[in-house]
Amino acid sequence: AVGNPFVFSQIVSAIRGVDYEEPTLRKRISVALRQLNLAVEDKGEAVAVAECRKQIANYFKGFRGAAILRGKINSLYTYEDVAREIYELR
């Protein structure tokens, strides 16, 4: 589930025998930034950003520009910087 919290919805859909809709890029951005925001509130910005980099980058695997984003995120230290880079995926 690291970087893909949507896997639980996918499992539930499979169990129920219903089609699963992949989350949109907009949804992934929203959930990734919510996760990061909650971590910042809990641990402080420096620790949260450092700990969440890999997880946040994994939210966007398979999207155009995701590899570049991963490289950029690994050198960032603030919530604002991470959010700005994520929004550039659009």
Secondary structure as UniProt FT lines:
FT   TURN            2..3
FT   TURN            5..6
FT   HELIX           7..16
FT   HELIX           25..43
FT   HELIX           45..58
FT   TURN            59..62
FT   TURN            64..65
FT   HELIX           66..73
FT   TURN            74..75
FT   HELIX           79..87
FT   TURN            88..89
//
